[in-house]
């Protein structure tokens, strides 16, 4: 087991082969290491490798001078082929991302001290944490429960009762205490058990009847959790985003649960080249006709991430500044000067949390000091559903990418073709994973991999009212298709994590039902009354109510129905 784990995190290299040539004097060793097509280019090594020897299975035993001359001729042909391929690879290599450090050029692995638990992870938007119920969340494979106590402070425990391991997130809040609904044990504060209904009168609650706690803090509207149980929380590691503290800065924040690994999600978020193609016409800025080469300039590389500038080749200057910071925080900032000569700031902030194998949760925050006047005419939920549509447009690609990485079990160097003009940030991120991946539960780096040892845990069944109705109609899997427990469903990926969208859907449902009832009554009155004017009035009322029902149904569908791609030919 130890050897297999060591092999999993070591750099992935193809084995060398040597050919020994015997003569009457001394054996000579000739190195015949397999050379990949488009050799020496990390981005191309996924292609099939081949020996330059024309007859790889043939062995040569040189005992006479004629045989030696024959082998030398074959070797000369091999050298010519190698030189030709190397020249070709150099020409093609101009478009691919190459080594970015001296250690990588030498083939050495650069490793830094890293422990994934000694980091702050974004748990949830503070405004969306329920006031009256616990919230179950995960960080990698650690299951947590988050809630507000009686004083409104956030508390975070391990999501299991010390009694019989039931999920505390399936429990309830009673006077600010978290109660396990299996046997009624109650916990508060620093995980202390304060009530066990089954204890005899006068018995003392055992000290070991407590839950493990995790430090949480609210910073700029986001709840962060410190995962280490050994190292005290390091407050300086909580990210601070300067633009979000500027006067007049306004942002729209959304939360999304996504069915692929957090590293694939971060790759996607730091890839501006895909936007014109994948998100063509999703908003006013993305058009596939604008797909072009990009320029990148890396200005920082540290043990905790990287940063740099990027922009379109068609632009005179590169105005976008991207920063990735451990463990999974990505920001993209842009500064402009308006017609009045005032500086305006724009930020796209992506706070990612690994929520298990093949799953991740993302908090997206877009904001600026100057918004478009048109934005005032659109409700917040419209921007939320548009953000959901953007992630759905990439979901098929990224889910399949996740499957390939898990199945192939080789580093991305063996699979990706990273272009300098589009994939610089992706290569930087995977190379950073090479340095710190040994300190993570699992990782997929540029040169190294450490796949998960334990298969993913299947999500627990739905509880409460939904579970009851689901049991009554198992064929549907829930309350209709909208509430089916399917993680590709927008309702589960976003709406249940957003108080605004949940409230909007409830409001539209109420309006739809009310308008439908009014339409029925109006139709009935139109049948009963005899006057033409009254009949016309009631029929018009019915028509208007049915139009309102349709509008409410459309709004609900807009917030809960997945995007379906329709291909548009140029």
C-alpha positions in Angstrom: 0.0 0.0 0.0 2.8 2.4 0.9 4.6 1.8 -2.4 1.4 2.2 -4.4 0.7 5.5 -2.7 4.3 6.7 -3.3 4.0 5.7 -6.9 0.8 7.6 -7.2 2.3 10.9 -6.2 5.7 10.6 -8.0 6.2 12.3 -11.4 4.8 10.2 -14.2 7.6 9.2 -16.5 7.7 6.5 -19.2 10.2 3.8 -18.4 13.6 3.9 -20.2 14.8 1.0 -22.3 18.4 0.3 -23.1 20.0 -1.7 -25.8 23.3 -3.5 -25.2 25.7 -4.1 -28.1 28.2 -6.9 -27.7 31.6 -7.1 -29.5 34.7 -9.0 -28.8 36.1 -6.3 -26.5 33.7 -4.4 -24.2 29.9 -4.1 -24.1 28.7 -0.7 -25.1 25.4 0.8 -23.7 23.3 2.7 -26.1 20.3 4.6 -24.6 17.1 4.0 -26.5 14.6 5.8 -24.3 11.2 6.1 -26.0 10.6 9.5 -27.5 7.1 10.9 -27.6 5.7 12.3 -30.9 6.2 16.0 -30.8 8.9 15.2 -28.3 10.1 17.3 -25.4 6.9 19.3 -25.3 4.9 18.6 -22.1 1.6 19.4 -23.7 2.0 16.8 -26.4 3.3 13.8 -24.5 -0.2 12.3 -24.4 0.3 11.1 -28.0 1.4 7.6 -28.7 5.1 7.1 -28.1 7.4 5.2 -30.4 11.0 4.1 -30.6 13.1 5.7 -33.2 14.5 2.3 -33.9 12.9 1.0 -37.1 12.8 -2.5 -35.6 12.0 -2.2 -31.9 11.5 -5.9 -31.3 14.8 -6.9 -33.1 17.9 -7.4 -31.0 21.4 -6.9 -32.3 24.4 -9.0 -31.3 27.4 -7.5 -33.0 30.3 -9.9 -33.4 31.7 -9.0 -36.9 32.7 -5.7 -38.5 30.1 -6.0 -41.2 27.3 -6.4 -38.6 28.7 -3.4 -36.8 28.6 -1.3 -39.9 25.0 -2.5 -40.5 24.0 -1.4 -37.0 25.8 1.9 -37.4 23.8 2.6 -40.6 20.5 1.9 -38.8 21.6 4.1 -35.9 22.5 6.9 -38.3 19.0 6.6 -39.8 17.5 6.9 -36.4 19.5 10.0 -35.6 18.3 11.6 -38.8 14.7 10.8 -38.0 15.2 12.1 -34.4 16.7 15.4 -35.6 13.9 15.8 -38.1 11.2 15.2 -35.5 12.9 17.4 -33.0 13.0 20.3 -35.5 9.4 19.7 -36.3 8.6 19.6 -32.6 10.5 22.9 -32.0 8.4 24.6 -34.7 5.1 23.2 -33.2 6.4 23.8 -29.7 6.1 27.5 -30.3 2.4 27.3 -29.8 2.4 25.0 -26.7 3.1 25.9 -23.1 6.5 24.7 -22.2 8.6 24.4 -19.0 8.2 27.4 -16.7 11.0 26.7 -14.2 14.6 25.5 -14.2 13.5 22.5 -12.1 11.0 21.5 -14.8 13.6 21.9 -17.5 15.8 19.5 -15.6 13.0 17.1 -15.0 13.1 17.6 -11.2 10.0 17.8 -9.1 9.5 20.9 -6.9 7.7 20.1 -3.7 6.7 22.5 -0.9 5.2 22.0 2.6 1.5 21.9 2.3 -1.4 20.6 4.4 -4.9 21.0 3.0 -6.5 21.2 6.4 -4.5 24.3 7.4 -6.6 26.5 5.1 -9.8 28.5 5.2 -12.5 27.1 2.8 -15.6 29.1 1.7 -18.6 27.3 3.2 -21.6 29.5 2.3 -22.9 33.0 1.7 -23.8 34.3 5.2 -27.1 35.7 4.0 -28.2 32.3 2.8 -27.5 30.3 6.0 -31.0 29.3 7.4 -32.0 30.9 10.6 -34.2 27.9 11.7 -32.4 24.8 10.5 -29.0 23.2 10.4 -27.1 23.0 7.1 -25.1 20.0 5.9 -21.9 20.8 4.0 -18.7 19.0 3.0 -15.0 19.9 2.5 -13.3 17.1 0.5 -14.6 14.0 2.4 -15.2 15.8 5.7 -18.9 16.2 6.5 -19.9 19.3 8.5 -23.0 20.9 9.9 -23.4 24.7 10.1 -26.0 26.6 12.0 -26.8 29.9 13.9 -27.1 29.7 17.6 -29.5 31.7 19.8 -27.2 34.7 19.7 -27.0 34.6 15.8 -23.4 33.3 15.9 -22.3 30.7 13.4 -21.4 27.2 14.8 -19.8 24.4 12.8 -19.6 20.8 14.0 -18.7 17.4 12.5 -21.9 16.2 10.9 -22.4 13.1 13.1 -23.9 12.5 16.5 -21.4 10.9 18.9 -24.2 8.6 20.1 -24.9 6.4 16.9 -23.4 8.5 14.1 -26.7 10.0 12.8 -26.3 13.1 10.7 -26.8 16.2 12.8 -27.7 18.2 9.7 -30.9 16.1 9.6 -31.8 17.5 13.0 -33.5 20.7 14.2 -32.8 23.8 16.2 -34.4 24.2 19.6 -33.7 27.5 21.4 -30.4 27.8 19.6 -29.3 24.3 20.4 -28.7 21.6 17.7 -30.8 18.5 18.3 -30.2 15.1 16.7 -33.6 13.8 15.6 -32.6 10.2 16.1 -32.6 10.2 19.9 -32.9 13.8 20.8 -29.4 14.6 22.1 -28.8 18.3 22.1 -25.6 20.2 21.6 -24.5 23.9 21.9 -21.5 26.2 22.0 -18.2 24.4 21.6 -19.9 21.1 20.9 -21.0 20.3 24.5 -23.9 17.9 24.9 -26.5 19.6 27.2 -29.4 17.1 27.0 -29.8 13.3 26.7 -33.5 12.4 27.2 -32.7 8.7 27.8 -30.4 9.4 30.9 -31.8 8.3 34.3 -32.8 11.2 36.6 -29.8 12.7 38.3 -27.3 11.1 36.0 -24.5 13.3 34.6 -24.0 13.7 30.9 -20.7 11.9 30.0 -17.9 14.2 28.9 -17.2 12.2 25.8 -20.7 12.9 24.6 -19.5 15.9 22.6 -19.1 16.7 19.0 -15.9 17.9 17.2 -16.0 21.6 16.3 -14.5 23.6 13.5 -13.6 27.3 13.6 -15.8 29.5 11.3 -15.7 33.2 10.6 -17.8 35.6 8.6 -15.7 37.8 6.3 -17.1 40.1 3.6 -20.4 38.2 3.6 -18.9 34.7 3.3 -18.6 32.1 6.0 -15.1 30.5 6.1 -14.1 27.3 7.9 -10.7 26.3 9.2 -10.3 22.5 8.7 -7.3 21.7 10.9 -7.9 20.1 14.3 -4.2 20.3 15.2 -3.1 23.8 14.2 -4.8 26.9 15.6 -6.7 29.0 13.0 -4.5 31.5 11.1 -6.6 34.5 10.5 -4.2 36.1 8.1 -5.0 33.3 5.6 -8.6 34.5 5.2 -8.7 36.2 1.8 -9.5 39.9 1.8 -10.9 41.4 -1.5 -10.0 45.1 -1.7 -12.5 46.0 -4.4 -15.5 44.6 -2.4 -14.6 47.1 0.4 -14.5 50.1 -1.9 -17.3 52.8 -1.5 -20.1 52.3 -4.0 -19.0 48.8 -5.0 -22.1 46.6 -5.7 -22.1 42.9 -6.4 -24.4 40.0 -7.3 -23.6 36.8 -5.5 -24.8 33.3 -6.4 -24.1 29.8 -5.1 -23.9 26.7 -7.3 -23.3 23.0 -6.6 -21.7 21.3 -9.5 -21.1 17.6 -10.5 -17.4 17.7 -11.2 -14.1 18.0 -9.3 -13.1 21.4 -7.9 -9.8 21.4 -9.9 -11.8 21.0 -13.2 -14.1 23.8 -12.1 -11.1 26.1 -11.4 -9.6 25.2 -14.7 -12.8 26.2 -16.4 -13.1 29.5 -14.5 -9.5 30.6 -15.4 -10.0 29.8 -19.1 -11.2 33.0 -20.9 -10.7 31.4 -24.3 -13.8 29.1 -24.0 -16.2 32.0 -23.3 -17.0 33.1 -26.9 -17.6 29.6 -28.0 -19.3 27.8 -25.1 -21.3 30.9 -24.0 -22.1 32.3 -27.4 -24.9 34.9 -27.0 -25.5 34.0 -23.4 -25.1 37.7 -22.6 -24.2 40.9 -24.5 -20.5 40.2 -24.6 -19.9 36.6 -25.6 -19.9 36.0 -29.4 -18.2 33.1 -31.1 -17.0 35.4 -33.9 -14.8 37.0 -31.3 -12.8 33.8 -30.5 -9.1 34.7 -30.9 -5.7 34.2 -29.5 -5.0 35.7 -26.1 -1.9 37.2 -24.5 -0.7 36.1 -21.0 1.9 37.5 -18.7 2.7 35.7 -15.5 4.0 38.1 -12.9 3.9 36.0 -9.8 4.6 32.4 -8.9 4.6 31.5 -5.2 4.0 28.4 -3.1 0.4 29.6 -2.6 -0.5 30.3 -6.2 0.2 32.6 -9.2 -1.0 35.8 -10.8 -0.6 37.8 -14.0 -2.2 39.8 -16.8 -4.1 38.7 -19.8 -6.0 40.2 -22.7 -7.0 39.7 -26.3 -4.4 39.9 -29.0 -6.6 42.5 -30.7 -6.3 44.9 -27.7 -3.4 47.3 -27.4 -3.0 46.6 -23.7 -3.8 43.7 -21.4 -6.2 45.1 -18.7 -7.3 42.0 -16.9 -5.5 40.8 -13.8 -6.0 37.2 -12.6 -4.9 35.8 -9.3 -5.2 32.3 -8.0 -4.6 31.8 -4.3 -4.6 28.5 -2.2 -6.6 26.6 -1.6 -9.2 27.4 -4.3 -9.8 31.2 -4.6 -9.7 32.8 -8.0 -10.2 36.5 -8.8 -10.2 38.5 -12.0 -10.0 42.3 -11.8 -10.1 45.1 -14.3 -9.6 48.8 -13.8 -10.9 51.4 -16.3 -11.2 55.2 -16.5 -14.6 56.5 -17.4 -15.5 59.6 -19.5 -15.2 61.8 -16.3 -11.7 60.6 -15.7 -12.7 58.6 -12.6 -11.3 55.1 -12.0 -13.9 52.3 -12.1 -13.2 48.8 -10.7 -14.7 45.5 -11.8 -14.2 42.1 -10.1 -15.2 38.6 -10.8 -14.6 36.5 -7.7 -14.9 32.7 -7.6 -14.7 30.9 -4.2 -14.6 27.2 -4.8 -15.0 24.4 -2.2 -14.2 20.8 -2.8 -17.3 19.0 -1.7 -16.4 15.4 -2.4 -15.1 13.3 -5.3 -16.6 14.6 -8.6 -18.4 17.4 -6.8 -17.8 21.0 -5.9 -19.6 24.1 -4.6 -18.9 27.5 -5.9 -19.7 31.0 -4.7 -19.7 33.5 -7.6 -19.5 37.2 -6.9 -19.5 39.8 -9.8 -19.3 43.4 -8.9 -18.2 46.9 -9.9 -18.2 50.5 -8.8 -20.2 51.4 -11.9 -23.1 49.3 -13.2 -24.9 49.5 -16.5 -28.1 51.5 -16.3 -29.9 48.6 -17.9 -29.1 46.4 -14.9 -31.6 48.3 -12.8 -34.5 47.0 -14.9 -33.7 43.3 -14.2 -34.5 41.6 -10.9 -31.8 39.8 -9.0 -33.2 36.3 -9.8 -32.8 37.0 -13.5 -29.0 37.3 -13.1 -29.0 34.2 -10.9 -30.7 32.0 -13.5 -28.4 33.4 -16.1 -25.4 32.4 -14.0 -26.9 28.9 -13.7 -27.3 28.7 -17.5 -23.6 29.6 -17.9 -22.6 26.6 -15.8 -25.0 24.3 -17.5 -23.5 25.2 -20.8 -20.2 23.8 -19.6 -21.5 21.0 -17.5 -21.4 18.3 -20.2 -17.9 19.1 -21.2 -16.5 19.2 -17.6 -18.3 16.1 -16.4 -16.9 14.1 -19.3 -13.5 15.6 -18.6 -13.8 14.5 -15.0 -14.6 10.9 -16.1 -11.5 10.8 -18.4 -9.1 12.0 -15.6 -10.5 9.4 -13.2 -10.4 6.6 -15.8 -7.0 7.3 -17.4 -5.1 7.9 -14.1 -2.3 9.8 -15.7 -1.2 13.5 -15.2 -2.7 16.2 -17.4 0.7 16.5 -19.2 -0.2 13.2 -20.8 -3.7 14.2 -21.9 -3.8 18.0 -22.5 -2.6 20.1 -25.5 -2.1 23.4 -23.7 -1.7 26.3 -26.0 0.2 29.4 -25.0 -2.5 31.6 -26.6 -5.4 30.1 -24.5 -4.3 27.7 -21.8 -1.5 29.4 -19.9 -3.5 29.7 -16.6 -4.6 26.0 -16.8 -1.0 24.9 -17.1 0.1 27.2 -14.3 -2.6 25.7 -12.0 -1.8 22.1 -12.8 1.9 22.8 -12.2 1.0 24.4 -8.8 -0.8 21.2 -8.0 2.4 19.3 -8.6 4.0 21.2 -5.8 1.3 20.9 -3.2 -0.7 17.8 -4.3 1.1 15.6 -1.8 -0.7 17.5 0.9 -4.2 17.0 -0.5 -6.5 14.0 -0.2 -6.2 13.5 -4.0 -5.0 15.6 -6.9 -4.4 15.7 -10.6 -1.3 17.7 -11.5 0.7 18.5 -14.6 3.4 15.9 -14.0 2.0 14.0 -10.9 -1.3 12.4 -9.8 -2.7 11.0 -6.6 -6.1 9.5 -7.4 -8.7 8.9 -4.6 -8.2 5.7 -2.7 -11.8 5.3 -1.6 -14.8 5.4 -4.0 -17.2 8.3 -3.7 -19.9 8.0 -1.0 -23.4 7.9 -2.4 -25.5 10.9 -1.1 -28.0 10.1 1.6 -31.7 9.9 0.8 -33.9 13.0 1.0 -35.5 13.6 4.4 -38.7 15.2 5.7 -41.7 16.1 3.6 -40.0 15.5 0.3 -39.0 11.9 1.4 -42.6 11.2 2.5 -44.1 12.3 -0.8 -41.3 10.6 -2.7 -42.1 7.3 -1.0 -45.8 7.7 -2.0 -44.8 8.2 -5.7 -41.5 6.5 -6.2 -41.7 6.5 -9.9 -41.4 10.3 -9.9 -38.5 10.4 -7.4 -40.0 13.4 -5.7 -42.5 16.2 -6.1 -42.5 16.3 -9.9 -39.4 16.6 -12.0 -38.5 20.0 -10.5 -37.8 18.5 -7.1 -36.3 15.2 -8.1 -33.1 14.5 -6.2 -30.9 14.9 -9.3 -27.7 17.0 -8.9 -27.9 18.0 -12.6 -31.2 19.7 -11.7 -31.0 23.5 -11.3 -33.3 23.5 -8.4 -30.9 21.4 -6.3 -27.8 23.0 -7.7 -28.8 26.6 -7.0 -32.3 27.4 -5.8 -32.1 25.5 -2.5 -28.9 27.4 -1.7 -30.4 30.8 -2.4 -33.0 32.5 -0.2 -33.8 35.0 -2.9 -34.6 32.5 -5.6 -36.4 30.2 -3.2 -38.6 33.1 -2.2 -39.2 34.2 -5.7 -40.4 30.7 -6.8 -42.7 30.5 -3.8 -44.2 33.8 -4.7 -44.6 32.9 -8.3 -46.3 29.6 -7.3 -48.7 31.5 -5.0 -49.5 34.0 -7.7 -50.0 31.3 -10.3 -52.4 29.3 -8.1 -54.4 32.5 -7.1 -54.7 33.6 -10.8 -55.8 30.1 -11.8 -58.5 30.1 -9.2 -59.7 33.6 -10.3 -59.7 32.5 -13.9 -61.9 29.5 -13.0 -64.3 31.7 -11.0 -64.4 34.3 -13.8 -65.2 31.7 -16.4 -68.0 30.4 -14.2 -69.5 33.9 -13.8 -69.2 34.4 -17.6 -71.3 31.3 -18.1 -73.9 32.3 -15.5 -74.5 36.0 -16.2 -76.8 37.0 -19.1 -75.6 40.5 -19.9 -73.1 40.7 -22.8 -71.0 43.4 -21.1 -70.6 41.3 -18.0 -69.8 38.2 -20.1 -67.1 40.2 -22.0 -65.7 41.6 -18.7 -65.4 38.1 -17.1 -63.9 36.6 -20.3 -61.3 39.4 -20.5 -60.6 38.8 -16.8 -60.2 35.1 -17.5 -57.8 35.8 -20.4 -55.7 38.1 -18.3 -55.5 35.7 -15.4 -54.5 32.8 -17.7 -51.8 35.1 -19.2 -50.6 35.7 -15.7 -50.6 32.0 -15.0 -48.5 31.4 -18.1 -46.1 34.2 -17.1 -45.7 32.8 -13.6 -45.1 29.3 -15.0 -42.5 30.7 -17.4 -40.7 32.5 -14.5 -40.7 29.3 -12.4 -39.3 27.3 -15.4 -36.7 29.9 -16.0 -35.4 29.4 -12.4 -35.6 25.6 -12.3 -35.2 24.2 -15.8 -31.8 23.3 -17.2 -30.4 25.0 -20.2 -30.6 22.8 -23.4 -28.0 23.6 -26.0 -29.2 24.3 -29.6 -26.3 24.4 -32.0 -26.1 27.4 -34.2 -24.2 27.1 -37.5 -22.1 30.0 -38.7 
